[in-house]
Amino acid sequence: MRVYRSVYRSVPEPAPDQQPAQLGERSAPEALLTPAEVATMFRVDPKTVTRWAKAGKLTSIRTLGGHRRYREAEVFAILYRGDTARSTVRGAAAAG
């Protein structure tokens, strides 16, 4: 049993059969990357990563301050599957 300060009531430990979602707990936070980190992985400029997000090639999440963040799992999936947003963008640039 956890006991906090005396002004608070004690909080019982959850039963083993209860799932974390039932207890209102959050799962582990998702790993997010900055545009600069993604750009380094793809060897492009961070502005290019932002363009990919605007074009829908990469999903972005906005922070409370309005900055973009990218899901690490999605970035690695795109990076390692072969037909990356990078090849699509570079192919269009070479054709134009």
Residue frames relative to the residue before (quaternion, step in Angstrom):
aa qw qx qy qz dx dy dz
M 1.0000 0.0000 0.0000 0.0000 0.00 0.00 0.00
R 0.3068 -0.7408 0.5685 0.1840 3.55 -0.87 0.94
V 0.0826 -0.7770 0.6222 0.0487 3.53 -0.99 0.79
Y 0.2156 -0.7658 0.5954 0.1124 3.54 -0.77 1.06
R 0.7881 -0.2542 0.1830 0.5299 3.60 -1.06 -0.44
S 0.6657 -0.5400 0.3443 0.3830 3.53 -1.18 0.49
V 0.6253 0.5383 -0.3571 0.4380 3.63 1.11 -0.46
Y 0.6815 0.4433 -0.2832 0.5086 3.58 1.25 -0.34
R 0.4863 -0.6281 0.5105 0.3292 3.52 -1.18 0.49
S 0.5439 -0.5953 0.4613 0.3701 3.54 -1.16 0.44
V 0.2940 -0.7467 0.5764 0.1539 3.55 -1.09 0.78
P 0.3443 -0.7582 0.5081 0.2201 3.60 -0.58 1.07
E 0.5536 -0.5798 0.4784 0.3584 3.54 -1.22 0.52
P 0.5258 -0.6389 0.4453 0.3420 3.62 -1.03 0.67
A 0.5422 -0.5997 0.4764 0.3454 3.53 -1.19 0.59
P 0.5996 -0.6072 0.3758 0.3614 3.64 -0.99 0.70
D 0.6869 0.4932 -0.2955 0.4446 3.61 1.09 -0.61
Q 0.5779 0.5844 -0.3851 0.4198 3.62 1.23 -0.13
Q 0.3713 -0.7172 0.5510 0.2103 3.55 -0.98 0.92
P 0.6232 -0.5538 0.3868 0.3941 3.64 -1.12 0.53
A 0.6234 0.5447 -0.3516 0.4371 3.61 1.02 -0.70
Q 0.6397 0.5249 -0.3226 0.4595 3.58 1.09 -0.68
L 0.6939 0.4726 -0.2661 0.4737 3.55 1.14 -0.58
G 0.5228 -0.6506 0.4045 0.3738 3.57 1.26 -0.05
E 0.4817 0.6556 -0.4477 0.3711 3.59 1.23 0.25
R 0.4053 -0.6933 0.5386 0.2551 3.54 -1.16 0.56
S 0.4875 -0.6218 0.5107 0.3389 3.53 -1.18 0.50
A 0.7329 -0.4022 0.2936 0.4636 3.56 -1.28 0.07
P 0.5235 -0.6466 0.4404 0.3375 3.61 -0.93 0.77
E 0.4950 -0.6611 0.4868 0.2846 3.51 -1.13 0.76
A 0.4627 -0.6760 0.4957 0.2883 3.57 -0.99 0.82
L 0.0729 -0.8025 0.5922 -0.0012 3.57 -0.78 1.07
L 0.2385 -0.7707 0.5794 0.1156 3.55 -1.14 0.71
T 0.4576 -0.6540 0.5264 0.2928 3.56 -1.18 0.59
P 0.6574 -0.4935 0.3705 0.4324 3.61 -1.20 0.26
A 0.6377 0.5323 -0.3324 0.4467 3.61 1.02 -0.73
E 0.6514 0.5100 -0.3171 0.4638 3.59 0.99 -0.77
V 0.6521 0.4944 -0.3088 0.4847 3.57 0.99 -0.85
A 0.6433 0.5344 -0.3178 0.4466 3.58 0.96 -0.88
T 0.6327 0.5265 -0.3269 0.4644 3.58 1.02 -0.76
M 0.6554 0.5212 -0.3116 0.4491 3.57 0.97 -0.84
F 0.7515 0.3725 -0.1968 0.5077 3.59 1.01 -0.84
R 0.3547 -0.7561 0.4670 0.2904 3.57 1.35 -0.18
V 0.5092 0.5770 -0.4553 0.4478 3.53 0.85 1.11
D 0.6243 -0.5167 0.4212 0.4073 3.56 -1.32 0.03
P 0.5922 -0.5849 0.4073 0.3760 3.66 -1.04 0.60
K 0.5973 0.5633 -0.3604 0.4428 3.58 1.10 -0.64
T 0.6073 0.5518 -0.3445 0.4561 3.60 1.10 -0.67
V 0.6285 0.5253 -0.3287 0.4701 3.59 1.01 -0.80
T 0.6380 0.5146 -0.3188 0.4758 3.58 1.01 -0.81
R 0.6376 0.5185 -0.3267 0.4668 3.60 1.00 -0.77
W 0.6245 0.5313 -0.3377 0.4622 3.59 1.01 -0.78
A 0.6487 0.5136 -0.3148 0.4651 3.59 1.00 -0.83
K 0.6612 0.4998 -0.3046 0.4692 3.59 0.97 -0.84
A 0.6858 0.4707 -0.2685 0.4858 3.58 1.12 -0.70
G 0.5169 -0.6707 0.3961 0.3551 3.60 1.26 -0.12
K 0.4660 0.6860 -0.4413 0.3429 3.60 1.21 0.25
L 0.7662 0.1507 -0.0642 0.6214 3.55 1.27 -0.43
T 0.3699 -0.7346 0.5249 0.2195 3.59 -0.87 0.93
S 0.0939 -0.7952 0.5968 0.0510 3.55 -0.90 0.90
I 0.2522 -0.7150 0.6336 0.1538 3.49 -1.31 0.54
R 0.2949 -0.7568 0.5540 0.1825 3.57 -0.96 0.81
T 0.3888 -0.6907 0.5584 0.2452 3.55 -1.00 0.84
L 0.6854 -0.4567 0.3463 0.4491 3.57 -1.25 0.09
G 0.6803 0.4798 -0.2781 0.4793 3.57 1.15 -0.57
G 0.5835 -0.6181 0.3524 0.3915 3.59 1.30 0.02
H 0.5040 0.6494 -0.4284 0.3751 3.59 1.24 0.10
R 0.4405 -0.6924 0.5049 0.2676 3.57 -1.11 0.63
R 0.0349 -0.7493 0.6607 0.0263 3.51 -1.22 0.71
Y 0.2455 -0.7822 0.5644 0.0973 3.54 -1.12 0.75
R 0.5001 -0.6563 0.4744 0.3068 3.58 -1.00 0.83
E 0.4888 -0.6927 0.4550 0.2726 3.53 -0.76 1.10
A 0.6456 0.5334 -0.3227 0.4412 3.60 0.94 -0.86
E 0.6671 0.4943 -0.3027 0.4680 3.60 0.95 -0.83
V 0.6418 0.5268 -0.3214 0.4552 3.57 0.98 -0.84
F 0.6737 0.4800 -0.2995 0.4755 3.59 0.91 -0.90
A 0.6204 0.5398 -0.3478 0.4504 3.60 1.03 -0.73
I 0.6715 0.4758 -0.2916 0.4876 3.59 0.94 -0.86
L 0.6578 0.5387 -0.3080 0.4268 3.55 0.93 -0.91
Y 0.7947 0.3510 -0.1627 0.4678 3.58 0.88 -0.92
R 0.5962 0.5918 -0.3902 0.3768 3.64 1.14 -0.15
G 0.5934 -0.6217 0.3485 0.3740 3.60 1.20 -0.17
D 0.7699 0.2492 -0.1800 0.5593 3.62 0.74 -0.92
T 0.0233 -0.8553 0.5157 -0.0435 3.51 0.37 1.29
A 0.6276 -0.4928 0.4320 0.4205 3.50 -1.31 0.24
R 0.5847 0.5950 -0.3605 0.4173 3.56 1.12 -0.66
S 0.6902 0.4660 -0.2934 0.4694 3.60 0.86 -0.93
T 0.6187 0.5397 -0.3414 0.4576 3.59 1.08 -0.69
V 0.6873 0.4737 -0.2797 0.4743 3.57 0.89 -0.95
R 0.6825 0.4765 -0.2977 0.4675 3.60 0.86 -0.87
G 0.6225 0.5402 -0.3429 0.4507 3.58 1.06 -0.68
A 0.6579 0.4986 -0.3033 0.4760 3.56 1.02 -0.80
A 0.6442 0.5169 -0.3195 0.4645 3.58 1.04 -0.76
A 0.6659 0.5005 -0.3084 0.4593 3.59 0.99 -0.78
A 0.6609 0.5031 -0.3047 0.4660 3.58 1.10 -0.71
G 0.7107 0.4748 -0.2505 0.4548 3.58 1.12 -0.69
